[in-house]
Amino acid sequence: MKKFAALLLTIASLAYAADDSAARKQELLWQKLEHGVETLDSGLDGVMGVAILDLTTGREWMYHANEVFPTASTIKLAVLTELYHQQELSLQGKTGAAKLTDMYTVRKEDLAPDSAILDNLTPGVTVLTNRDLAAAVVAVSDNSASNILTNRLGMARINTMLDGLNLKQTRMRRLMMDLEAAKQGRENVATPHELVLLLQAIYQNKLFRPELTQDLLNLLSTPKSSSIPRLLPEDLKIANKPGELFGVRCDAGIVFVPKHPFAIAIMTTYDRDGRAAEQTISQVALLAWRLFDTLSVSSEYGRAMAAH
């Protein structure tokens, strides 16, 4: 009996050693990611923060990820989240909550710069649902559509939703293209870490039921001009929201690697060369995708069990 118990202990020890060895080898992959990001950052003329969150294991990887950055249009991710949050509240019978099907007649005074869709619609005649407005926000980052939704939802309620998730550094403080507010210091801001936590909350259905989560993620997966998907496989589902201003480039989203999805937020500021910043974001996203794609097809020992 003692010999049998000793054999079981030996087998268990060997299994633990194998698991520990696999973990160490995977740690080396994360170290390579870190080295790659540091190398890219050294060639960037601005400042960059990166947050990556493994949606399967919960592991986080951070690089200047708790620094506060201007968000540009990436703050619209919070607007869209609150829209779906209020839809959930309306389904629960709460009064005063916006619904995806609520109608709105576009007015001339609603129009703001950089509104590729609403600028081409007829004010006073065109009627859109809140979901239609959200689609314009995602597809072309339409500023008029974003401002209409923000006013209908309430900026204070957007920030209250963020507070409920303990995202204290992510703040919406102004409407789109309100330059006077920006000059007064009322900038829309976030940290890369908090953006991936917001994406995790969406993914885990913390704010609304699964069918609403799926609808929002499908909406965010609308093909668009953005940095995260640029170097990744064309058939890969990516639910993201980019943003840009003079000196600022950002992108945040969920990359649905089969069996190993991850959330990523890459924020840059003080950029002298916006195009170079966009290329850096794309290259960081590529490094992250390669890591998760490798993990998704590999055994615990690193042998590829399926084609990349």
C-alpha positions in Angstrom: 0.0 0.0 0.0 2.9 2.3 0.9 4.5 1.6 -2.4 1.3 2.4 -4.3 0.9 5.7 -2.4 4.5 6.6 -3.2 3.9 5.8 -6.9 0.8 8.1 -6.9 2.9 10.8 -5.3 5.6 10.4 -7.9 3.1 10.6 -10.8 1.5 13.7 -9.3 4.9 15.3 -8.9 5.8 14.6 -12.5 2.5 16.0 -13.7 3.0 19.2 -11.6 6.5 19.5 -13.0 5.2 19.2 -16.5 2.5 21.9 -15.9 5.2 24.1 -14.3 7.4 23.7 -17.3 4.6 24.5 -19.7 3.8 27.7 -17.7 7.5 28.7 -17.8 7.6 28.3 -21.6 4.4 30.3 -22.1 5.9 33.0 -19.8 8.8 33.3 -22.3 6.2 34.0 -25.1 4.8 36.9 -23.0 8.4 38.1 -22.4 8.9 38.2 -26.2 5.7 40.2 -26.6 7.0 42.7 -24.0 10.3 43.0 -25.8 8.5 43.5 -29.1 6.3 46.3 -27.7 9.2 48.0 -26.0 11.1 48.0 -29.3 8.1 49.5 -31.2 7.7 52.1 -28.5 11.4 53.1 -28.7 10.7 54.1 -32.4 7.6 56.1 -31.6 7.9 59.8 -31.3 5.0 60.0 -28.9 3.9 58.2 -25.7 2.1 54.8 -25.8 0.2 52.7 -23.3 -1.0 49.1 -23.9 -3.3 46.8 -22.1 -4.0 43.2 -23.0 -6.5 41.0 -21.2 -6.9 37.3 -21.9 -10.6 36.7 -21.8 -10.2 33.0 -21.3 -7.8 33.0 -18.3 -8.1 36.6 -17.0 -4.4 37.2 -17.3 -3.5 40.9 -17.9 -0.4 42.3 -19.5 0.2 46.0 -19.0 2.6 48.6 -20.5 2.1 52.1 -19.2 -1.5 50.9 -19.0 -2.6 53.0 -16.0 -1.6 56.3 -17.5 -4.5 58.6 -18.4 -4.7 59.3 -22.2 -7.1 61.4 -24.3 -9.4 59.0 -26.0 -10.6 60.8 -29.1 -13.5 58.8 -30.6 -12.6 55.7 -28.6 -14.7 57.2 -25.8 -17.7 56.4 -28.0 -17.3 52.9 -26.7 -18.7 54.1 -23.4 -21.6 55.8 -25.2 -22.5 52.6 -27.0 -22.2 50.6 -23.8 -24.6 52.9 -22.0 -27.1 52.7 -24.8 -27.2 48.9 -24.5 -27.2 49.2 -20.7 -30.3 51.4 -20.9 -31.9 49.0 -23.3 -31.4 46.3 -20.6 -32.9 48.6 -18.0 -35.9 49.3 -20.2 -36.5 45.5 -20.6 -36.5 45.2 -16.9 -39.3 47.8 -16.7 -37.2 50.8 -15.6 -38.8 54.1 -16.7 -36.8 56.8 -18.4 -34.3 54.4 -20.0 -33.5 54.7 -23.7 -34.3 51.9 -26.1 -32.6 50.8 -29.3 -35.8 51.3 -31.1 -36.5 54.9 -29.9 -36.9 57.2 -32.9 -35.2 60.5 -33.5 -35.8 63.1 -36.2 -32.4 64.6 -37.2 -32.2 68.4 -36.9 -29.9 70.9 -38.6 -28.6 72.0 -35.2 -27.5 68.5 -34.4 -24.8 68.5 -37.2 -21.2 68.5 -36.1 -18.0 68.3 -38.1 -16.8 64.9 -39.2 -20.3 63.4 -39.6 -20.0 61.5 -42.9 -23.5 60.0 -42.6 -25.7 62.5 -40.9 -24.2 65.4 -42.8 -25.7 63.8 -45.9 -29.2 63.2 -44.6 -32.1 65.7 -44.8 -32.7 67.5 -41.5 -36.3 67.6 -40.3 -37.3 64.7 -42.5 -34.8 61.8 -41.7 -36.0 59.6 -38.8 -33.5 57.2 -37.3 -33.6 54.7 -34.4 -31.0 54.8 -31.6 -29.5 51.7 -33.1 -29.3 53.4 -36.5 -27.4 56.2 -34.8 -25.1 53.6 -33.0 -24.4 52.0 -36.4 -23.3 55.4 -37.8 -21.0 55.9 -34.7 -19.3 52.5 -35.4 -19.1 52.5 -39.1 -17.7 56.0 -39.7 -17.4 57.4 -36.1 -20.1 59.9 -37.0 -19.8 62.8 -34.5 -23.4 64.1 -34.9 -24.8 60.6 -34.2 -22.5 60.3 -31.2 -23.6 63.7 -29.8 -27.3 62.9 -30.3 -26.9 59.6 -28.4 -24.9 61.2 -25.6 -27.6 63.9 -25.1 -30.4 61.3 -25.2 -28.6 59.0 -22.8 -27.2 61.7 -20.5 -23.5 62.3 -20.1 -23.9 61.9 -16.3 -25.5 58.5 -16.7 -22.6 57.4 -19.0 -20.2 58.3 -16.2 -22.3 56.6 -13.6 -22.3 53.4 -15.6 -18.5 53.6 -15.6 -18.4 54.3 -11.9 -20.5 51.1 -11.4 -17.7 49.2 -13.0 -15.1 51.0 -10.9 -13.6 52.7 -13.9 -12.8 56.0 -12.2 -10.3 57.2 -14.8 -12.5 56.8 -17.8 -14.5 60.0 -18.1 -16.7 61.6 -20.7 -16.6 65.3 -20.2 -17.6 66.9 -23.5 -19.4 66.3 -26.8 -17.6 65.6 -30.0 -15.6 68.5 -31.5 -16.4 70.8 -28.6 -13.1 72.6 -28.9 -13.9 75.2 -26.2 -14.6 72.5 -23.7 -11.3 70.8 -24.6 -9.4 74.2 -24.2 -10.9 74.4 -20.7 -9.5 71.0 -19.8 -12.7 69.1 -20.2 -11.2 66.3 -22.3 -12.5 62.8 -22.7 -10.0 60.5 -21.1 -9.3 56.8 -20.2 -6.5 54.5 -19.4 -5.7 51.4 -21.5 -6.3 49.2 -18.5 -9.8 50.6 -17.9 -10.7 50.2 -21.6 -9.9 46.5 -21.5 -11.9 46.2 -18.3 -14.9 47.8 -20.0 -14.5 45.4 -22.9 -14.3 42.5 -20.4 -17.5 43.7 -18.6 -19.3 43.7 -22.0 -17.9 40.3 -22.9 -19.0 38.8 -19.6 -22.5 40.2 -19.8 -22.1 42.3 -16.7 -24.3 45.1 -18.0 -26.8 43.5 -20.2 -28.1 40.1 -21.2 -26.2 37.9 -23.7 -28.3 38.7 -26.7 -27.6 42.4 -26.3 -24.0 41.6 -25.8 -23.9 39.7 -29.0 -25.7 42.5 -30.9 -23.3 45.2 -29.6 -20.2 43.1 -30.4 -21.6 42.4 -33.9 -22.1 46.1 -34.4 -18.6 46.9 -33.2 -17.3 44.2 -35.7 -18.6 46.3 -38.6 -15.6 46.7 -41.1 -14.1 50.1 -40.6 -10.9 52.1 -41.1 -8.9 51.3 -38.0 -5.5 50.2 -36.8 -6.0 47.0 -34.8 -7.4 44.9 -37.7 -5.0 46.3 -40.3 -2.3 43.6 -40.2 -4.5 40.8 -38.9 -6.3 38.0 -41.0 -9.2 39.4 -42.9 -11.6 36.7 -41.7 -10.9 37.4 -38.0 -13.8 38.9 -36.1 -12.7 42.1 -34.3 -15.1 44.3 -32.3 -13.2 47.6 -31.9 -13.6 51.4 -31.7 -10.7 53.5 -32.9 -10.1 57.2 -32.3 -8.0 60.0 -33.6 -7.3 63.7 -33.0 -4.2 65.8 -33.8 -1.5 64.2 -31.7 -3.7 61.3 -30.6 -4.3 57.8 -32.0 -6.1 55.1 -30.1 -7.9 51.8 -30.7 -9.5 49.3 -28.3 -11.4 46.1 -29.0 -11.9 42.4 -28.6 -10.0 40.1 -31.0 -11.9 36.8 -31.4 -9.1 34.4 -31.8 -10.8 31.0 -31.9 -10.8 29.4 -28.4 -8.7 32.3 -27.0 -10.3 35.8 -27.5 -8.5 38.8 -25.9 -9.2 42.4 -25.2 -6.7 45.0 -26.2 -6.4 48.8 -25.9 -3.5 50.8 -27.4 -3.4 54.5 -26.7 -0.9 57.1 -28.0 -0.5 60.8 -27.4 2.0 63.6 -28.2 2.2 62.0 -31.7 4.0 64.2 -34.2 3.4 61.7 -36.9 -0.2 60.3 -36.7 0.4 57.8 -39.5 3.4 56.3 -37.7 1.4 56.1 -34.5 -1.3 54.2 -36.4 1.3 51.8 -37.8 2.7 51.2 -34.4 -0.8 50.3 -33.0 -1.2 47.9 -35.9 2.2 46.3 -35.2 1.4 45.9 -31.4 -1.9 44.3 -32.3 -0.1 41.9 -34.6 2.3 40.9 -31.9 -0.6 40.2 -29.5 -2.5 38.3 -32.1 0.5 36.1 -32.8 0.8 35.2 -29.2 -2.9 34.3 -28.7 -3.1 32.5 -32.1 -0.1 30.4 -31.1 -1.6 29.5 -27.7 -4.9 28.7 -29.4 -3.5 26.0 -31.6 -0.7 24.6 -29.4 -0.6 21.8 -26.9 0.7 22.4 -23.3 4.2 21.5 -24.7 4.0 24.0 -27.6 3.3 21.5 -30.4 1.0 23.0 -33.0 -2.1 20.8 -33.0 -3.7 22.8 -35.8 -2.6 25.1 -38.6 -2.1 28.8 -37.7 
